[in-house]
Amino acid sequence: MDDRPIGMFDSGFGGLTVARALIDLLPDEDVVYFGDTGRYPYGPRPLQEVRNFARQITDLLVARHDVKMVVVACNNASAAALDALRFEHDAPIVGVIDPGVRSLLTASRNRRVGVIATVGTVASGAYQRAVATSRAPVQLTCAACPGFVEFVERGETDGEDVHVLAERLLAPVRAAGVDALLLGCTHYPFLARTIGDVMGRDVVLVSSADETAFEVRSILAETGLGRRSGQGTGKGRHVFVSSGDIESFKRLGGRLLGPEVDDVEAWQWG
């Protein structure tokens, strides 16, 4: 058994959807969450640059916080860096793409499925490869949604501007007749109400957060890395670190995640 914390990171606030699922499922576990808000958004950046960022943050979580596992709670970073991180580190590295695809395929009935994600994630082909590898007999439609992340990072999760943008960006997946839509960016569940309104009641919205948390729990059980002390207390310690403005992170993070975001540490890249 292992009392070290689980490390998580995202370009900003989106990964808090995964953090929420993880904290709810594994309340005894300590968690260190790094939000790289000083360098967000990752979506428009070249994949090599995102890969370098992911390496920097993973190295920081391992060296400074002694984490026992790293959850790459960012679709773009998962697409860009997951294989490299697994090669470079002995600790288990968990991404959000494969868990999301598993949930998507389970949710579909008519075998027409969609993925919406950042420009970088869609261009990487990561979701296309994951669906192809599953060999599931489905028709996949992907759509990039530039602008969604920025709305979430500003705390604007509803309103007319978001709805108008969603109407335009979701047109390809609506036209494809999908009955299950994967929110392929961890920011997007914060826009689920607007996305659901645009897609209609017959389309199931799928988030990778819960399935990723289940995968973490499975790995902890298989490897014996679960907590040794405090079992059943539900009092895991939660540390939040931001490379941007910590007051903004505390304010918006608390609104998006909950009362766990009561203390945020600052980090500056050299």
Secondary structure, DSSP 8 states (H G I E B T S, - for coil): ---S-EEEEESSSTTHHHHHHHHHH-TTS-EEEEE-TTS---TTS-HHHHHHHHHHHHHHHHHHH--SEEEE--HHHHHHHHHHHHHH-SS-EE-SHHHHHHHHHHH-SSSEEEEEE-HHHHHHTHHHHHHHHHT---EEEEEE-TTHHHHHHTT--SSHHHHHHHHHHTHHHHHTT-SEEEE-STTGGGGHHHHHHHH-TTSEEE-SHHHHHHHHHHHHHHHT-S-SSSTTT----EEEEESS-HHHHHHHHHHHT-TT-S-EEE----
